Amino acid sequence: MQIARIASLACLAAVMSFSAAAQGTYPNKPIRVIVPFAAGSTTDIIARAIADKMGQSLGQTLVIDNRGGASGTIGQQAVATAAPDGYTIMIHSSSHTVSPSTFAKLPFDTVNDFVGVTPISSLPNALVISPSKNIKTLKELVDAAKAKPGTINFASAGQGSATHLNAEKFKMAAKIDATNIPFKGSADAVTEVLSGRVDYYFSPIAPVIGQIKEGTLLALAVGSPKRAAALPNVPTTAEAGVPGSEFNFWIGMMAPAKTPRDIVNKLHDEVEKALASPEVKERFLKLGADAWTLKPEAFDSYIKDEIKSNAVLVKAAGLQPTQ
């Protein structure tokens, strides 16, 4: 009995030692990074910028796996059901916290099936308008909307998109009546605002920074909590007189729930290291993206809080959950 017990304890110690050693050598094979959107999307571009730099540091390739469709939920499900070993991770946008309100039923639990690693960036939207509208400040836009309720409209890159929710939050905070004109993406939305057929658009910065610099579009404000590095002279909507209108569109890294904490922490540290590199800083500036990180526990709390606040916003926007 004593010999058997000693042998059993020795076996257990060996298993624990092997497990610790295995985690200590993480990663020892390529890491799959699921992006729930198509190649070429902003989330995909951010993911590739980070993955390239992290791969160099970790000595393993981070392979981007685009799993687009169903507003990101196909990719989310693939990560939720993956082995929690650090070799499948996800880089997703803040639509992660919107889908619980826009889908009647999801094949995963948005909170309990994932663990946050860190946000990677926030991407401010710029409220742009054609100079032909003769509106030069945010206050003038709000005054014009209040003078003729229901006559002002705005573009969005689709119902429930970040551009739509940003505009809806601004509309609520400014107490104006404006109509959403949804398009298939930013390109069409920008074209319609340039032409003056649509009044304004909370656009990602990358598709409009050229027109802003050329003067064919005027940026009245950015919808983010703080000013954008790419447009430092443009005030936030709060600074321009509409408090409570801040909308944070972010891209972040998550992993399957139960991924070992030391692996989550290692991934977090590697993201921070990548964000500090001159190459990533330059790529982000061109995209109009600002680096942003949180500790894993803080990111988990942020996600929980944002799911609740987005539920209020989606309801106010009159969006019906997809069955």
Backbone torsions as a table, in degrees:
resi	resn	phi	psi	omega
1	MET	NA	-46.4	-178.0
2	GLN	-63.3	-41.5	-179.7
3	ILE	-64.0	-43.0	179.6
4	ALA	-62.7	-39.0	-179.3
5	ARG	-66.7	-42.4	179.0
6	ILE	-63.3	-41.5	179.8
7	ALA	-63.6	-39.7	-180.0
8	SER	-64.8	-43.6	179.0
9	LEU	-64.8	-37.6	178.7
10	ALA	-65.3	-39.2	179.2
11	CYS	-65.0	-44.0	179.3
12	LEU	-62.2	-42.6	179.2
13	ALA	-62.6	-38.8	179.9
14	ALA	-65.3	-41.6	179.4
15	VAL	-63.2	-45.7	-179.6
16	MET	-63.5	-39.7	179.0
17	SER	-64.3	-41.6	179.2
18	PHE	-63.7	-43.1	-179.8
19	SER	-61.0	-45.2	179.9
20	ALA	-63.6	-40.6	179.9
21	ALA	-66.4	-38.5	-179.6
22	ALA	-63.2	-43.5	178.9
23	GLN	-69.8	-32.5	-179.4
24	GLY	-66.6	-26.5	-179.5
25	THR	-96.3	7.6	179.3
26	TYR	-64.0	135.0	-4.8
27	PRO	-94.0	146.6	177.2
28	ASN	-117.2	16.0	173.6
29	LYS	-158.6	168.0	-178.7
30	PRO	-58.6	150.1	179.7
31	ILE	-108.1	130.8	178.4
32	ARG	-89.9	126.6	179.5
33	VAL	-111.9	106.2	179.9
34	ILE	-83.2	125.1	174.7
35	VAL	-111.8	117.8	-173.5
36	PRO	-77.5	20.8	178.9
37	PHE	-135.3	167.5	-176.8
38	ALA	-68.6	158.2	173.7
39	ALA	-60.6	138.8	-179.8
40	GLY	96.1	-13.3	176.4
41	SER	-70.7	163.0	180.0
42	THR	-59.4	-41.7	178.7
43	THR	-61.0	-41.5	179.4
44	ASP	-64.2	-43.3	-178.8
45	ILE	-63.8	-43.7	177.2
46	ILE	-62.2	-44.2	-178.8
47	ALA	-60.1	-43.6	-178.6
48	ARG	-68.3	-37.0	178.5
49	ALA	-62.0	-43.3	-179.3
50	ILE	-73.4	-43.4	-176.5
51	ALA	-61.7	-40.8	179.7
52	ASP	-59.2	-47.2	-176.8
53	LYS	-70.7	-40.9	179.2
54	MET	-64.2	-38.3	179.6
55	GLY	-60.8	-40.8	178.7
56	GLN	-62.8	-41.5	-177.6
57	SER	-72.0	-40.8	-175.6
58	LEU	-83.0	-16.8	-178.4
59	GLY	75.5	17.9	176.5
60	GLN	-137.7	148.6	179.3
61	THR	-75.2	135.4	170.2
62	LEU	-100.4	111.9	-173.4
63	VAL	-93.8	118.8	178.8
64	ILE	-77.4	128.1	179.4
65	ASP	-121.3	100.1	-178.8
66	ASN	-77.1	118.0	179.1
67	ARG	-122.9	67.9	-177.4
68	GLY	-74.3	166.2	175.8
69	GLY	120.3	148.5	176.0
70	ALA	53.9	44.9	176.9
71	SER	56.9	31.4	176.7
72	GLY	94.9	-8.8	-172.8
73	THR	-72.9	-23.5	177.3
74	ILE	-66.1	-46.1	177.7
75	GLY	-66.1	-39.2	178.8
76	GLN	-60.1	-43.2	-179.0
77	GLN	-63.7	-38.7	-179.8
78	ALA	-61.6	-36.5	179.5
79	VAL	-77.0	-40.5	-178.6
80	ALA	-59.5	-31.2	-176.7
81	THR	-100.8	2.9	-179.1
82	ALA	-79.2	159.9	177.7
83	ALA	-63.4	134.0	-178.4
84	PRO	-83.1	61.7	-174.8
85	ASP	-116.3	6.2	179.1
86	GLY	87.2	-2.1	-178.3
87	TYR	-101.3	0.7	168.0
88	THR	-132.9	118.4	177.9
89	ILE	-130.6	172.2	-176.9
90	MET	-132.1	137.9	168.3
91	ILE	-115.9	114.7	-171.1
92	HIS	-132.5	169.0	177.9
93	SER	-100.1	-179.5	-179.7
94	SER	-70.2	-1.7	172.0
95	SER	-65.0	-13.8	172.8
96	HIS	-55.5	-35.4	-177.9
97	THR	-94.1	-2.1	178.2
98	VAL	-95.4	-36.6	-173.9
99	SER	-57.0	-31.4	176.5
100	PRO	-61.6	-21.8	-180.0
101	SER	-97.7	-20.9	-176.4
102	THR	-101.1	-6.1	175.1
103	PHE	-120.7	131.8	-179.6
104	ALA	-65.2	-33.1	-179.6
105	LYS	-147.8	133.8	178.2
106	LEU	-116.0	147.6	-179.6
107	PRO	-81.8	19.8	179.3
108	PHE	-157.6	166.8	176.9
109	ASP	-102.0	114.7	-173.7
110	THR	-59.9	-32.3	-179.5
111	VAL	-89.0	-50.5	-168.8
112	ASN	-86.7	-13.6	-179.6
113	ASP	-95.8	1.0	-178.8
114	PHE	-135.0	156.3	170.2
115	VAL	-124.7	133.8	179.1
116	GLY	-74.4	138.3	173.2
117	VAL	-97.0	-58.2	174.9
118	THR	-176.3	150.7	164.0
119	PRO	-64.9	154.9	177.4
120	ILE	-109.2	-43.6	-179.1
121	SER	-155.0	156.9	166.5
122	SER	-110.8	144.0	-177.3
123	LEU	-123.4	96.1	-178.8
124	PRO	-62.1	143.3	170.7
125	ASN	-96.7	137.7	177.6
126	ALA	-99.2	129.5	175.9
127	LEU	-79.6	106.5	-176.8
128	VAL	-110.2	150.5	-177.9
129	ILE	-147.2	151.0	177.5
130	SER	-73.8	137.7	176.8
131	PRO	-58.8	-21.9	-179.9
132	SER	-64.3	-16.8	179.6
133	LYS	-77.2	-11.9	-179.7
134	ASN	57.8	36.3	175.3
135	ILE	-117.7	118.1	-172.6
136	LYS	-108.2	-12.7	179.6
137	THR	-136.6	163.5	178.3
138	LEU	-64.8	-37.4	178.9
139	LYS	-60.3	-41.0	179.0
140	GLU	-63.9	-37.1	177.8
141	LEU	-65.3	-47.1	-179.7
142	VAL	-62.3	-42.6	179.3
143	ASP	-62.4	-40.5	179.8
144	ALA	-65.6	-39.6	179.7
145	ALA	-67.4	-37.8	-179.9
146	LYS	-74.4	-28.7	179.9
147	ALA	-69.2	-33.4	-179.7
148	LYS	-134.0	76.6	-176.2
149	PRO	-54.9	135.1	176.0
150	GLY	84.7	-4.4	-178.2
151	THR	-95.3	-17.2	179.6
152	ILE	-87.0	142.3	175.4
153	ASN	-130.8	165.1	179.0
154	PHE	-140.1	152.0	178.4
155	ALA	-89.2	155.7	169.8
156	SER	-145.2	158.2	178.5
157	ALA	-89.9	44.7	178.0
158	GLY	111.1	150.3	178.5
159	GLN	-60.7	130.0	176.9
160	GLY	82.1	-1.9	177.9
161	SER	-70.6	167.1	178.0
162	ALA	-60.7	-36.2	179.5
163	THR	-65.6	-35.0	178.7
164	HIS	-71.4	-48.4	-177.5
165	LEU	-66.4	-35.1	175.8
166	ASN	-59.9	-45.7	-179.7
167	ALA	-66.6	-37.2	179.4
168	GLU	-67.6	-38.7	178.9
169	LYS	-66.8	-40.0	176.6
170	PHE	-62.4	-44.1	-179.5
171	LYS	-59.5	-43.6	179.5
172	MET	-64.6	-45.8	-176.9
173	ALA	-68.1	-36.6	-178.8
174	ALA	-81.8	-12.2	-178.1
175	LYS	57.7	50.1	177.6
176	ILE	-118.2	161.0	177.1
177	ASP	-108.8	108.6	-179.7
178	ALA	-136.6	150.6	-173.6
179	THR	-104.2	131.7	177.2
180	ASN	-77.4	129.8	172.9
181	ILE	-114.3	98.3	-175.7
182	PRO	-79.5	142.0	175.6
183	PHE	-123.7	174.9	-177.3
184	LYS	-76.9	-19.1	-179.6
185	GLY	-174.5	-178.6	-176.4
186	SER	-65.8	-34.8	-176.3
187	ALA	-57.5	-49.1	179.8
188	ASP	-66.5	-39.5	-179.4
189	ALA	-62.6	-44.6	179.8
190	VAL	-63.4	-42.5	179.5
191	THR	-58.1	-43.6	-177.5
192	GLU	-70.0	-33.9	177.1
193	VAL	-72.4	-40.6	176.8
194	LEU	-56.8	-39.9	-177.6
195	SER	-75.0	-18.2	-177.5
196	GLY	89.1	0.0	179.9
197	ARG	-72.1	-26.4	173.8
198	VAL	-119.9	142.2	-169.9
199	ASP	-72.2	-50.5	-178.2
200	TYR	-151.9	169.6	-175.9
201	TYR	-154.0	129.9	170.6
202	PHE	-83.5	88.8	-171.9
203	SER	-95.3	143.5	165.4
204	PRO	-53.6	147.5	-173.0
205	ILE	-68.5	-39.7	-174.5
206	ALA	-53.4	-45.1	-177.8
207	PRO	-72.7	-10.8	-175.2
208	VAL	-123.9	-3.7	-174.8
209	ILE	-63.3	-34.4	177.3
210	GLY	-63.2	-46.1	180.0
211	GLN	-67.1	-33.7	177.9
212	ILE	-65.3	-44.4	-179.5
213	LYS	-67.5	-34.3	179.5
214	GLU	-77.5	-19.0	-180.0
215	GLY	90.8	5.7	178.2
216	THR	-80.8	-16.0	171.4
217	LEU	-131.6	145.6	177.8
218	LEU	-110.0	127.7	176.5
219	ALA	-92.6	111.5	-178.9
220	LEU	-81.0	-30.8	-176.9
221	ALA	-171.4	169.3	168.5
222	VAL	-113.5	145.0	-174.3
223	GLY	-85.2	0.9	-174.8
224	SER	-82.0	166.2	179.0
225	PRO	-64.5	-27.7	177.1
226	LYS	-135.0	166.2	-177.5
227	ARG	-62.7	152.0	-179.8
228	ALA	-84.9	137.3	178.9
229	ALA	-60.0	-32.7	-177.9
230	ALA	-76.6	-20.1	-179.8
231	LEU	-133.8	65.3	-172.1
232	PRO	-64.4	-21.2	-178.3
233	ASN	-92.1	-0.9	-179.6
234	VAL	-95.5	123.9	-177.3
235	PRO	-72.0	161.2	170.8
236	THR	-75.3	162.7	178.3
237	THR	-61.4	-33.2	178.0
238	ALA	-67.2	-45.0	178.7
239	GLU	-62.2	-32.4	-177.4
240	ALA	-84.3	5.8	172.1
241	GLY	114.0	7.6	178.5
242	VAL	-124.5	79.7	179.5
243	PRO	-65.2	151.3	179.4
244	GLY	81.1	9.2	-177.6
245	SER	-101.3	4.1	-175.4
246	GLU	-64.5	133.9	177.4
247	PHE	-132.8	125.6	-177.2
248	ASN	-106.2	104.8	173.6
249	PHE	-92.2	119.9	-174.8
250	TRP	-127.7	163.6	172.0
251	ILE	-126.8	132.4	-175.3
252	GLY	-144.8	172.1	-179.0
253	MET	-109.1	134.2	176.9
254	MET	-133.1	165.5	178.5
255	ALA	-138.3	164.9	176.0
256	PRO	-60.6	145.9	176.2
257	ALA	-56.3	151.2	180.0
258	LYS	74.9	7.0	170.3
259	THR	-62.9	131.5	-177.2
260	PRO	-51.4	138.1	-174.9
261	ARG	-60.3	-34.8	-179.2
262	ASP	-67.9	-30.1	176.6
263	ILE	-72.3	-42.9	177.5
264	VAL	-58.4	-45.1	-179.7
265	ASN	-65.2	-37.4	179.0
266	LYS	-65.1	-44.4	177.9
267	LEU	-61.3	-42.9	177.9
268	HIS	-57.1	-48.3	-178.2
269	ASP	-63.9	-35.8	179.8
270	GLU	-69.5	-35.6	176.2
271	VAL	-64.2	-45.9	178.9
272	GLU	-58.9	-40.5	179.7
273	LYS	-64.5	-42.7	-180.0
274	ALA	-64.6	-40.6	-178.8
275	LEU	-65.3	-24.5	-179.5
276	ALA	-81.3	-9.6	-176.8
277	SER	-76.5	143.4	179.9
278	PRO	-58.6	-35.5	-178.7
279	GLU	-64.0	-45.2	-179.9
280	VAL	-68.8	-40.1	177.6
281	LYS	-57.8	-42.5	-179.0
282	GLU	-66.8	-42.2	179.4
283	ARG	-65.1	-38.8	179.7
284	PHE	-65.4	-41.2	-178.9
285	LEU	-60.9	-40.1	178.8
286	LYS	-66.2	-29.8	180.0
287	LEU	-85.4	-10.1	-173.6
288	GLY	73.7	26.5	-178.5
289	ALA	-102.1	140.8	177.1
290	ASP	-109.4	131.4	177.4
291	ALA	-63.1	140.6	-179.5
292	TRP	-155.5	126.6	178.5
293	THR	-132.7	157.8	171.9
294	LEU	-141.2	156.3	171.8
295	LYS	-64.9	151.8	-176.7
296	PRO	-50.9	-45.3	-178.4
297	GLU	-64.1	-39.2	179.8
298	ALA	-68.5	-35.4	178.4
299	PHE	-66.9	-40.6	176.4
300	ASP	-58.9	-44.0	179.4
301	SER	-65.3	-40.7	179.6
302	TYR	-61.0	-44.0	-179.6
303	ILE	-61.4	-45.3	179.6
304	LYS	-59.6	-44.9	-179.2
305	ASP	-65.8	-39.5	-176.9
306	GLU	-71.3	-32.3	175.2
307	ILE	-57.9	-42.5	179.9
308	LYS	-67.2	-46.0	-177.8
309	SER	-68.6	-35.3	178.1
310	ASN	-70.1	-29.3	176.6
311	ALA	-61.7	-40.3	177.6
312	VAL	-65.4	-42.7	-177.5
313	LEU	-66.8	-43.2	179.7
314	VAL	-63.3	-41.2	178.3
315	LYS	-64.0	-42.8	179.9
316	ALA	-64.3	-31.6	179.7
317	ALA	-78.0	-7.3	178.4
318	GLY	74.8	23.0	180.0
319	LEU	-81.7	130.5	179.9
320	GLN	-93.5	134.2	179.6
321	PRO	-59.7	139.5	176.1
322	THR	-74.8	133.0	-178.1
323	GLN	-79.2	NA	NA
